[in-house]
Amino acid sequence: MVGLQSDMPSTIASRAASTFRNLNPAVFSARTMAPLTFSRTLWPSTTTSPVRLITRAFSTGAGDVVEKIQEKPSICTADELHYVSVSNSDWRLALWRYSPSPQAPPRNHPLLLLSGVGTNAIGFDLSPGSSFARYMAGQGFDTWILEFRGAGLSMQGLNSKQIKQSANAISQQIKAAASATNGSFSAGQQSNISTGAELSMLGLNSKEFEQSTNVLSDQMEAAAKSAQQSNIVPGALEESKISAVKEDTMRIATVWDESKLVMKLTETFMLLSERLSGFLSEGQLKIMSAKLFDQISKLIEDSQLSERFNEVRGNLSRLLETRQNSGITSQIRDLSQRLVNIIEEGQRSVSPQLFDLQERFSSTIEDFQKQLDLIVKYDWDFDQYLEEDVPAAMEYIMAQTKPKDGKLLAIGHSMGGILLYARLSKYGFEGRDPRLAAIVTLASSLDYTSSNSSLKMLLPLADPAQALNVPVVPLGALLAAAYPLSSGPPYVLSWLNYLISAEDMMHPKLLKKLVLNNFCTIPAKLLLQLTTAFREGGLCDRSGKFFYKDHLHKTNVPVLALAGDQDLICPPEAVYETAKLIPEHLVTYRVFGAPEGPHYAHYDLVGGRLAVEQVYPSIIEFLSSNDSA
């Protein structure tokens, strides 16, 4: 969560009370909506008997079994854990598999579950008594959950021998972060969670976390630095450096390693011109390079040096805008050398209290490059999920299960449903078979312009400068840090809970597990694309030219679109905005919730107390009617 406005709690609180009253009546009289029957059972029992969980194989591709093991990561509660490689990347995506019950009716198609943005498989399998995935397996469906790149147990850059070890490590980190939350947080505990599993999985340390987000409190930042610097607070450390410089200015001068600084600065400029070319537009590249130049210019006070610096800056900017080619490398290196010389000259001319200029220059380069490394490390968007992750998972599942018609069933929650809509639209436009027998979307829409979705808080990230200043949003760490303030006195952030679950709908222990274990880190690049769903025309591809909702009417796939009456993230009117575009004979639209209660928020359709009795049967009925071979 970023960019929360000061009036957000009161706004959400008021909307929570009026969502049902203010909805357009047409939404509730949609063409295929059936009346709902509500039960007052507080905690439904599971319809399936407990199943002994054994991992059967780790896999990196169809037919490529890496290792058969008797134990799997403790965080994974599926029957099997598989890995599938993604083309054009070094990612290996985790697939949780739940075997169908032999007592259930045989099914013709496997079932793929897709979760929301920045979430993992745990949301579909919170506990034996509240497991959407286990329920579907109990109904006879060979059920698979895909964890997208950057989520859960998915891995990057690992070979087959490292997968098991890394998966177990991630599992332990997630559990450790969750167990640290006991309703009372010290600054140190908050720091540990801030650098939890979703960051450790991709090699981030606490400094990178603080630098990339700029959203945690000063106290948490101080605690993180304190842990790394043996209880030396940043201010004291800076003072000690200045004191050391004053004591022996000649010693500091000998520390100046010109060749290393030139190399580091050259690498930074090359990173801007080459490795980021696929991520940054020309305008964004200018913003990013200008940011570095502005930071360096603040180190130079001498007017004569500033003039020389601005000349070098102009030459470098022109080179960066040409992007990488074989002819600019030596020129960038030469200009980097000139820039280092200017700083070195400034080192000799400034007053004694600024004799740490060299150190500041080195630190500026290092910190900036860490930010660039974060952008490169989290270099994926919605289209890559759509064009690479989902197809890789579908191909692998069908290779394992071999459905007769080469299709599968799919259920998507939140962004997972958006991905399914986008696939139908894209394949309909191209005249291709999406290879989906039927889909169910839970709280999903391609167009949020007609709704008051709380996700509008992400809109500031539509500004490239803001997005590049915050290259990732560690949603899991932020929610974990905020949880004590939302679940216990003085309940400062209690309104956050209503974004996830309506009052009394989700068991408190399951809500806690969901908040602490289900959320991961989100790239700004992904959020940049998702924010287009709040603009005219709705969600579009990375080029900004293909609007996914424009071709949804061309699909021939049956769709069940479900909404929760008090969903503040994807309100019913947003769900209806997309559902109405699908051919009438193919779509079924339903809203769960009643004026007097119970109510359904964003996650209640999957893990709410009454979902097993009210929501799941509708899904089973729909999938069963579309499961013919």
Secondary structure, DSSP 8 states (H G I E B T S, - for coil): -----TTHHHHHHHHHHHHHHHS-HHHHT-TT---------SS---SS---------EEEETTEEEE--S---TT--SSEEEEEE-TTSSEEEEEEEE---TTS---SS-EEEE--TTB-GGGG-SBTTB-HHHHHHHTT--EEEEE-TTSTT-EES--HHHHHHHHHHHHHHHHHHHHT-SS---HHHHHHHHT-HHHHTTT--HHHHHHHH--S-HHHHHHHHHHHTTT--HHHHHHHHHHHHHH-HHHHHHH--HHHHHHHHHHHHHIIIIITTTT--HHHHHHHHHHHHHHHHTT---HHHHHHHHHHHHHHHHHHHT---TTTHHHHHHHHHHHHHHHHHHHHHS-GGGTTHHHHHHHHHHHHHHHHHHHHHT---HHHIIIIIHHHHHHHHHHHH--TTS-EEEEEETHHHHHHHHHHHHHHHHT----EEEEEEES--S--TTS--GGGGGGGGGSHHHHHHS-EEEHHHHHHHHHHHHHSTT-TTTHHHHHH--TTTS-HHHHHHHHHHSB-EEEHHHHHHHGGGGSTT--B-TTS--BGGGGGGG--S-EEEEEETT-SSS-HHHHHHHHTTS-GGGEEEEEE--TTS----TTHHHHSTTHHHHTHHHHHHHHHHT---
